[in-house]
Structure formats: C-alpha cells, structure tokens
Amino acid sequence: MEKIVKQIQLIALIIILIATVVAFGIEIFQMVINKKISLADLILLFLYLEVLAMVRVFWESQSIQITLPLFIAITALSRFIILQGKSINPEVLIYEAGAIVLIALAILILRFRNSSIVGLDKKKKNK
C-alpha cells in the first residue's frame, strides 16, 4: 500500500511540475506579446520558481519543509496587494499586511527553533 501511495505522489508531482513549467511559459509568452513586464508579472514568475523549488525538494527528500509554502504564501499575498493597487480599502491592506507579518514571524520561528542563537538548540553535545 505504501508503494502505491508513493507512486501516486510521484505522478502528482510530475503533473505539478509540468503544469508549473507550462504556466511559466505562458506567462513569458504573454509578456512578450504585450511587450510589457510589470512587477506583478515578475512576482508571478517568482511564485512559479518557488513551486519548482518545492517540487525539487520533495523529489529529493520525499518531504516538504513548512518554510517553502510559507515563502510562497508571502509572495502570493504581496502579488495580490500589488494587483489591488490604489483601489484597495485601507482596512483590507492592514489585514493583508498583518497576514504577511504573521507568516514572516512563523518563518523566523521555524528557522530559529533549533538555533543556538535563541537557546533552543536540541542537538546538545554530550560531554
């Protein structure tokens, strides 16, 4: 049963990989056709790169670190805010900025949870 689930995961991963590469290509094609590159377009390309990185990490280790989806979430929220532009309600902007700060704090906590800098090093050396 475990082999079947692993094969399904790998097939799904290949589908995600192909879909991401196709979406990346379509976005590049649209930028060439429109002869215009906006910040939102560049952030979208960055999102695709992050998804590709997540696919690579999962392919190599068969697990995903929580920080990769958090990076993607921050980038997606940033792109959303940029796309909203000046028409955004200031109250909504505060909530979105708060969400970005919370995700960034989560990343920091996860990065430093095993760090000796904050005294949470789980890998204590036995003397």
Secondary structure, 3 states (H helix, E strand, C coil): CHHHHHHHHHHHHHHHHHHHHHHHHHHHHHHHHHCCCCHHHHHHHHHHHHHHHHHHHHHHHCCCCCHHHHHHHHHHHHHHHHHHHHHCCHHHHHHHHHHHHHHHHHHHHHHHCCCCCCCCCCCCCCC
